[in-house]
Amino acid sequence: MVADMDCGAFGVDVSRGSILAVVSRNSFFGIRPAEIRELFPGCQIQFRKITLAPPIARKLAPVSWGLCYLLESLKIFNTHYLAAIRPLLPAP
């Protein structure tokens, strides 16, 4: 497992669409929100569920994109997170 990192260790620049930490497809594995919090102890982290479970989406999308959109908006079938990680500001 990875040792503690600070918020500047890696991240995503959404405005430019560049990913600073790249993981090859074969070495990808899931990380739960609790583990993300452990890796970035001095940071404020916000999570959002964003992706309909891929097995459901693969079966349903050819039949109805609208139903995929509806299920994704319910959030109960979403399996992926988008995390915004920011350093905590020092107290004034």
N, C-alpha and C positions, 0 to 999 in steps of 0.2 A: 504494500500500500504506500501511497505517497505521504511524505511528511507534511507537517503544517506549512501552508503557503500564505503569503499575504496577498491582498487584493490585486496588487500590481503584477503578480506572477504570470497570468495569462488571461485572456478574455476575448470578447467579440466586439468589434467596432461595427455596430449595426448601420451607422450612417454611410459607411463606405462598403459595407458588405464583405469585409475581410475577416477571416477567422485566424486568430493568432495561435491557437492551439489546435493542431491537426492530428486526428487519430485515424489510422488506416481502418478500412472496413472490416478486416479480419480480426482486429484486436479490440473492437468496440465492445463495451459492456455497460450496463446500466448502473447509475449511481443515484441513490435515494436522497431526498432533500436533507435528511438528518446527517448523512455523510458529507454533503456539500457544506453544511454548517460547521462540521468538525474541521474540514479542510481550510475554511476561511473564518477563523474565530474572531478576528477584529473587524468584521464587516457586517453591513446591513444587507440582508438578502431577501428578495421578493420572488416568489415562485408563481407561475401561471401554467395551468395544464393547457396544452395547445393542440395536441394531435390525436385524432381518433385512432383507436387501436388498429395497427396496420392489417391484421387478419380480417377485421370487420370491414375496413375500408376497401380492401382488395376484392372482397366478395360483393359488396354493395355498390361500389362506384360504377361498374358497368351498367347496373340497373337504374340507379337513381342518385345523382349528385345531390339533389335537394335533401334526400333522406340522410345522406352522409353529413351534410351541413347541419341538419337538425340534430342528429345524434352528437356531433362534435360540440354543438352549443350547450348541450345538457351537461357536459363535463364528466359524467359518470363513466363513460367508455373511453376517456382520454388517458393515454399511457405515457406521454412525453411532457417534460416541463421546459419552460423558458425561464431562466433565472437571471435577475438583475442583481449584480454584486457590486456594492459600493463600500468604500472605507467609511468607518464611523468618523464623524467630525469631532475633533477635540472640543471639550467644554470651554467656553469663553472665560 
